[in-house]
Amino acid sequence: MLAAMLVTLPYLVYTYSLTGKAFYWGDSGGMSLYWMSSPFDHEYGDWKVPNLTNNQYPILFKSAEAVNLLKKNHSKEIKDIQKHNEFEQDVLFKQKALENIKKKPFKFLKNYYYNFSRMLFNFPYSYSYQDGAIVENIIIGSLILWASVAGIILSWLNWRRIISPVKFLLLITGVYLALSGALSSYPRQLDVIVPVLLFWMAFLFSNINTISLKFRLQKIWKMLI
């Protein structure tokens, strides 16, 4: 982590000289949060291009109806925001996103849920056709999901037996996933931590003789009451 920080420090010093903000990695965060906070039906928190043509992933989809809906919902706000420079746009997108979240917090939570679905299954996307690749994504994503659920249960029941480096790695991974879900999320956000998940699974199974697989129902019951 220290090595990574040292490598990126020159860039962060440069962005600080431009913006006066520490740890300013880029100016796209505001737009990502804006789309993530979309309060409109049939919009699932995935990112759209500023010209609202809806021609990005998963496939080219130039439906006039979809474009009209995007422009009806977002054209005025985005045009007003794009009159400013990039740094100011980032600030204005964040402000509008926070307004959306305050107005419709439950829609934000739904989009948060959809973001995790996209990380796991690459689905759903707003105003987009689905293709056959979703079947493969569901199979792979389900394996990762249920293996992680089993790992969480085993780790929770045997938390004291797990070594500190693994606990620290799980903590960092959990924070990363929780924060990634708050912006427009895609499978690539999950892909980068698959090695961590594999290491976690390997640790649990390599210690199968020392980690208890029994559900300590009595202990759980006492915790609940």
Solvent accessible surface area in square Angstrom, and as a share of the most:
residue,aa,sasa,rsa
1,M,160,0.72
2,L,133,0.66
3,A,71,0.55
4,A,61,0.47
5,M,69,0.31
6,L,108,0.53
7,V,119,0.68
8,T,41,0.24
9,L,80,0.40
10,P,92,0.58
11,Y,102,0.39
12,L,11,0.05
13,V,89,0.51
14,Y,126,0.48
15,T,10,0.06
16,Y,117,0.45
17,S,83,0.53
18,L,119,0.59
19,T,29,0.17
20,G,51,0.49
21,K,98,0.41
22,A,72,0.56
23,F,123,0.51
24,Y,25,0.09
25,W,131,0.46
26,G,37,0.36
27,D,63,0.32
28,S,77,0.49
29,G,27,0.26
30,G,0,0.00
31,M,25,0.11
32,S,18,0.11
33,L,31,0.15
34,Y,2,0.01
35,W,4,0.02
36,M,0,0.00
37,S,3,0.02
38,S,1,0.01
39,P,24,0.15
40,F,71,0.30
41,D,105,0.55
42,H,122,0.54
43,E,4,0.02
44,Y,51,0.19
45,G,1,0.01
46,D,4,0.02
47,W,82,0.29
48,K,3,0.01
49,V,27,0.16
50,P,42,0.26
51,N,96,0.49
52,L,6,0.03
53,T,44,0.26
54,N,3,0.02
55,N,56,0.28
56,Q,38,0.17
57,Y,122,0.47
58,P,25,0.16
59,I,69,0.35
60,L,122,0.61
61,F,24,0.10
62,K,147,0.62
63,S,32,0.20
64,A,74,0.57
65,E,124,0.56
66,A,4,0.03
67,V,26,0.15
68,N,94,0.48
69,L,64,0.32
70,L,0,0.00
71,K,92,0.39
72,K,169,0.71
73,N,28,0.14
74,H,3,0.02
75,S,23,0.15
76,K,157,0.67
77,E,54,0.24
78,I,3,0.01
79,K,134,0.57
80,D,58,0.30
81,I,15,0.07
82,Q,78,0.35
83,K,159,0.67
84,H,83,0.37
85,N,81,0.42
86,E,110,0.49
87,F,65,0.27
88,E,70,0.32
89,Q,33,0.15
90,D,3,0.01
91,V,50,0.28
92,L,50,0.25
93,F,3,0.01
94,K,79,0.33
95,Q,93,0.41
96,K,40,0.17
97,A,0,0.00
98,L,92,0.46
99,E,80,0.36
100,N,9,0.05
101,I,35,0.18
102,K,164,0.69
103,K,147,0.62
104,K,105,0.44
105,P,61,0.38
106,F,160,0.67
107,K,23,0.10
108,F,33,0.14
109,L,104,0.52
110,K,105,0.44
111,N,0,0.00
112,Y,58,0.22
113,Y,149,0.57
114,Y,41,0.16
115,N,0,0.00
116,F,61,0.25
117,S,20,0.13
118,R,0,0.00
119,M,4,0.02
120,L,35,0.17
121,F,40,0.17
122,N,24,0.12
123,F,77,0.32
124,P,15,0.09
125,Y,7,0.03
126,S,2,0.02
127,Y,33,0.12
128,S,21,0.14
129,Y,133,0.51
130,Q,80,0.36
131,D,71,0.37
132,G,61,0.59
133,A,57,0.44
134,I,31,0.16
135,V,92,0.53
136,E,107,0.48
137,N,37,0.19
138,I,83,0.42
139,I,102,0.52
140,I,87,0.44
141,G,1,0.01
142,S,32,0.20
143,L,125,0.62
144,I,41,0.21
145,L,58,0.29
146,W,163,0.57
147,A,42,0.32
148,S,21,0.14
149,V,51,0.29
150,A,51,0.39
151,G,1,0.01
152,I,104,0.53
153,I,65,0.33
154,L,29,0.14
155,S,5,0.03
156,W,127,0.45
157,L,10,0.05
158,N,3,0.02
159,W,112,0.39
160,R,229,0.84
161,R,132,0.48
162,I,6,0.03
163,I,92,0.46
164,S,84,0.54
165,P,91,0.58
166,V,2,0.01
167,K,51,0.22
168,F,102,0.42
169,L,59,0.30
170,L,32,0.16
171,L,111,0.55
172,I,71,0.36
173,T,11,0.07
174,G,37,0.35
175,V,72,0.41
176,Y,71,0.27
177,L,39,0.19
178,A,49,0.38
179,L,119,0.59
180,S,15,0.09
181,G,0,0.00
182,A,28,0.22
183,L,66,0.33
184,S,7,0.04
185,S,0,0.00
186,Y,28,0.11
187,P,36,0.23
188,R,157,0.57
189,Q,38,0.17
190,L,13,0.07
191,D,82,0.43
192,V,100,0.58
193,I,15,0.08
194,V,41,0.23
195,P,85,0.54
196,V,31,0.18
197,L,21,0.11
198,L,115,0.57
199,F,102,0.43
200,W,13,0.05
201,M,31,0.14
202,A,59,0.46
203,F,27,0.11
204,L,4,0.02
205,F,129,0.54
206,S,88,0.57
207,N,44,0.23
208,I,65,0.33
209,N,148,0.76
210,T,85,0.49
211,I,7,0.03
212,S,30,0.19
213,L,95,0.47
214,K,159,0.67
215,F,123,0.51
216,R,82,0.30
217,L,129,0.64
218,Q,127,0.56
219,K,97,0.41
220,I,34,0.17
221,W,153,0.54
222,K,124,0.53
223,M,113,0.50
224,L,136,0.68
225,I,139,0.71
